[in-house]
Amino acid sequence: MVAALALATDTFVYSVAIPVLPRLAARHHLALDSLGLLFGTYA
């Protein structure tokens, strides 16, 4: 039971989290950068 759960978690992490997380982080970082540029310009 525990081994199956660990295997499922590993499969999930390798198939979903690794491809998706960098993309999400990049998008979030880009949004923060553009907000910073806007506020930096008008400050």
Secondary structure, 3 states (H helix, E strand, C coil): CHHHHHHHHHHHHHHHHHHHHHHHHHHHHHHHHHHHHHHHHHC
